[in-house]
Every structure is written in structure tokens, then in C-alpha cells.
Amino acid sequence: MGTIVISGTVVLVVFGFGNHVWWLAAVAVLFLYVQYGRDSSSSSSSSASSSSAAGSSSGGGATPSSYRAYRDRRDKQAKWERRYQRERPLESRRQAREKSK
């Protein structure tokens, strides 16, 4: 995501040599990325969480802000894994065999 924003900003700056409105667009893109993009880039399709602390740390790899947020994320992941195993038993067994090798 960051690479796309940087390359888009460079393109807008290059266009800005002819029209300064493009420079304003580049600044707006960078501002929006810094304000909103970095926090939600790890969880691109996160749904509304039950607690506000878990909202920013619901993505994979993000460090949870509290133990409750960690537990909520862990429980949600376990629920999805159980659902996957129930709906795709052959695939989940194959993955377990490959993991054990």
C-alpha cells in the first residue's frame, strides 16, 4: 500500500509542474495516507469490532493495544479456523499434513 501511495504522489508531483492543483492533490493523498492509511493498511477488510480497542489492531501482524484486544483477535481467528475446517475438511487435513512435514 505504501508503495502505491508513494508512486502516486510522485506522479502527482510530476503533473504539478504544469498545474499546481496536482501538488495540492499530492499533499492531500499523503495526508490521508498518514492519517488513515497506515493504521488500517494491515486490516484492509476489517469489520466493525465489538470493542474500540480491537478496531485498530484487528489486522494480522499488528500488536494489540491491550490483552483484551489480543484475546478478541485470537478468538475471532480461532472461530474462522474452525469454520474453515468444518467447511473444507479435505483441504484442512492436507494443510495439516504439509505443516507437520
Secondary structure as GFF3:
##gff-version 3
##sequence-region A 1 101
A	DSSP	alpha_helix	2	16	.	.	.	ID=ss1
A	DSSP	alpha_helix	21	32	.	.	.	ID=ss2
A	DSSP	pi_helix	33	37	.	.	.	ID=ss3
A	DSSP	alpha_helix	38	40	.	.	.	ID=ss4
A	DSSP	alpha_helix	52	55	.	.	.	ID=ss5
A	DSSP	alpha_helix	67	87	.	.	.	ID=ss6
A	DSSP	alpha_helix	89	100	.	.	.	ID=ss7
###
